[in-house]
């Protein structure tokens, strides 16, 4: 019975947190949607906007992302892929791999600390979750480009 109460409290705590993060992520995700729409009329501009979104998504977050060894490798791959003249499907793969590593190496341990020990402040957890939303947005646009443009 105690476990069920703790589990419910944890779910409520995470649910409220995710609602706040989702609301904060709307502007970035809207830009991702606009980029997909732009791809129908001007794929070159859409690719440029996508690069800008990727830079925005990683701006100021490198230290956090680099704290995981596999995340560090993923960031390096993404940076080199973004520097290429033409986007490639390698970027979507690198983003997907980074997301997986980020969840395992950074987010999951932080959430565990937040829920069980209260060691991680809510604001830090919100920032960590916001990075996942941004990665998801970038992955979705990249997959869309693969269908529309054959990256």
Buried (B, 14 or more C-beta within 10 A) or exposed (E): EEEEEEEEEBEEBBEEBBEBBEEBBEEBBEBBEBBBEBBEEEBEEBBBBBBEBBEEBBEEBEEBBBEBEBBBBBBEBBBEBBEEEEBEBBBBBBBBBBBBBBBEBBBEEBBEBBBEEEEBEEEBBBBBBBBBBBBBBBBBBBBBBBEEBEB
